[in-house]
């Protein structure tokens, strides 16, 4: 993989913003002494992605890649300094349009996040 991000076997255009978040999923409660009791259930990754400007072809490629319920994502993991592949799903997607000239749209501010399954 030569791209920063590959979804479903397709290299994506390099995002304008790429944030890797680590989420600890815990079961937590306090006992009768008020002491927190916490159990780590899992640690998952959340990728926050956005593209400032994309063509129609790029937008179609990006949105088609995240359309399935679950998909494989390979991304550069800054924690290890190497690529990592895992199964993700997509959060809500938003797309802004710059203009629509001659029947062709130009797009900006494409944003969504990918959450590890």
C-alpha positions in Angstrom: 0.0 0.0 0.0 1.4 3.3 -1.0 -1.5 5.5 0.2 -2.1 6.7 3.7 -5.6 5.1 3.6 -6.9 2.1 1.8 -10.6 1.0 2.1 -11.8 -2.3 0.8 -8.6 -2.7 -1.3 -8.9 0.7 -2.9 -6.3 3.4 -2.2 -8.1 6.6 -1.2 -7.1 10.2 -2.1 -5.0 11.5 0.8 -7.3 13.2 3.3 -6.8 16.8 4.2 -7.3 15.9 7.8 -6.5 12.5 9.3 -6.9 11.9 13.0 -6.4 8.6 14.8 -8.3 8.3 18.0 -8.0 5.5 20.5 -11.1 4.6 22.5 -11.1 2.5 25.6 -14.4 0.8 26.1 -15.0 0.2 29.8 -17.5 -1.1 32.2 -17.2 1.2 35.2 -19.2 1.7 38.4 -18.5 2.8 42.0 -18.7 0.5 45.0 -20.3 1.4 48.3 -17.0 3.1 49.4 -17.2 5.4 46.4 -14.1 3.7 44.8 -14.3 3.4 41.0 -14.2 -0.2 39.7 -13.4 -0.3 36.1 -13.0 -3.2 33.6 -11.4 -2.6 30.2 -13.7 -4.4 27.7 -11.8 -3.4 24.5 -9.7 -0.8 22.9 -10.9 0.4 19.5 -9.7 2.9 16.9 -11.7 5.8 15.4 -10.4 7.6 12.3 -11.7 11.1 11.7 -11.3 11.9 8.0 -12.0 14.9 5.9 -11.1 16.1 2.4 -11.1 19.8 1.5 -11.7 19.5 -2.2 -12.6 16.4 -4.3 -13.7 15.7 -7.8 -16.8 13.8 -8.7 -14.7 10.7 -9.4 -12.9 10.9 -6.1 -16.1 11.5 -4.2 -17.7 8.4 -5.9 -14.7 6.3 -5.0 -14.7 7.5 -1.3 -18.4 7.1 -0.7 -18.6 3.8 -2.5 -15.8 2.4 -0.4 -17.6 3.1 2.9 -21.1 2.1 1.7 -21.0 -1.6 3.0 -22.0 -2.3 6.5 -18.4 -3.4 7.4 -15.2 -3.2 5.4 -11.4 -3.6 5.7 -9.3 -0.5 6.3 -5.6 -0.3 6.1 -4.2 3.0 7.5 -0.9 4.3 8.8 -0.8 3.9 12.6 1.2 6.6 14.2 1.5 4.6 17.4 3.5 1.8 15.7 4.8 3.7 12.7 3.5 1.0 10.4 0.4 0.2 8.5 -2.5 -1.6 10.3 -5.5 -3.4 8.9 -8.8 -3.8 10.8 -12.5 -4.0 10.1 -14.4 -0.7 10.4 -17.8 0.8 9.7 -18.6 4.3 8.8 -20.4 7.0 10.8 -22.6 9.7 9.2 -21.1 11.2 6.1 -21.4 14.9 5.0 -20.6 16.4 1.6 -20.5 20.1 0.8 -20.9 21.3 -2.8 -18.9 24.2 -4.2 -20.8 24.5 -7.4 -22.5 22.7 -10.2 -21.2 23.8 -13.6 -22.1 22.2 -16.9 -23.7 19.3 -15.2 -20.6 18.5 -13.1 -20.4 18.9 -9.4 -17.3 20.0 -7.5 -17.2 19.2 -3.8 -15.6 20.4 -0.6 -15.6 19.5 3.1 -16.3 15.7 2.7 -16.3 14.4 6.3 -16.9 11.2 8.2 -15.4 8.9 10.7 -14.6 5.2 10.6 -15.0 3.2 13.8 -13.3 -0.1 14.4 -15.8 -3.0 14.7 
